[in-house]
Amino acid sequence: MTEPLRLERPRPGVARLVLDRPELRNAFDDVLIARLTETIATLGADSSVRVIVLAGEGRAFCAGADLSWMKRMVSYGPEENRRDAEALAAMFRRIDECPKPVVARVQGAALGGGAGLVAVCDVAVAAEDALLGTTEVRLGLVPAVISPFVVRKIGESRARRWFLTGERFSAAEALGAGLVHSVVPESALDAEVDRIVDALLLGGPEALAVSKELARRMGRLPMEEALGDAIGTIAARRASAEGQEGMRAFLERRSPSWAGRSAT
């Protein structure tokens, strides 16, 4: 069986994960879900990896669920369907909680679960002609598993429209909604991804992990609790070895020790 996921190491500190089912527009099945979950976990624990780029081979980023997988689902009972949904949720959560920044490189279609993948990445760069959508209602289904991540990114108002209509929307609309962060011509997609990766590599590896978790937490806490959390977080970072090195490097007008290095 052909492996549905390809891992590349284009330069020190960067891992590139490529959904590699171009003939199926990189649609999900249970095997791809398992591979992506396992690989993100491995890369998240690898100190030589500073940034992860998630891409799709061929014309599409990810067109949602594989038709063959969907045919099998038709005969599933409640327990089998629940196990499938739990595996899908575990994949999205693994990416969302990965301690390394994850950058999505989006071209062509990002539909259903593909839109969910975009939502769980920290930064998403899309080609101008990319089309996104939560199209599940047109199959009599709902975008249930991706909904916590998508609603958190785009808000309830836009989610109500797009969840209900199943419309495909443009990269420009996704940019306005906050689902993607940069929109460029497809010919400039790799250059823009590289620019984002370069910016991420300037950050302290520990500080990136703490900042990602901080952003995830802050929107869910009451103000008093959020401020207490923030005070404790910055106090700990200032006293940390990485924080001390970063401040000393700034004051001494030199690059910090992690600049240009692949490991923490």
Buried (B, 14 or more C-beta within 10 A) or exposed (E): EEEBBBBEEEEEBBBBBBBBBBEBBBBBBBBBBBBBBEBBBEBBEBEBBBBBBBBBBBEBBBBBBBEEBBEEBEEEEEEEEEEBEEBBBBBBBBBBBBBBBBBBBBBBBBBBBBBBBBBBBBBBBBBBEBBBBBBBBEEEBEBEBBBBBBBBBBEEEBBEBBBEBBBBBBBEBBBBBBBBBBBBEEEBBBEBBBBBBEEBBEBBBBBBBBBBEBEEBBEEEEEEEBEEBBEEBEEEBEEBEBBEBBEEBEEEEEEBBBEEBBEB
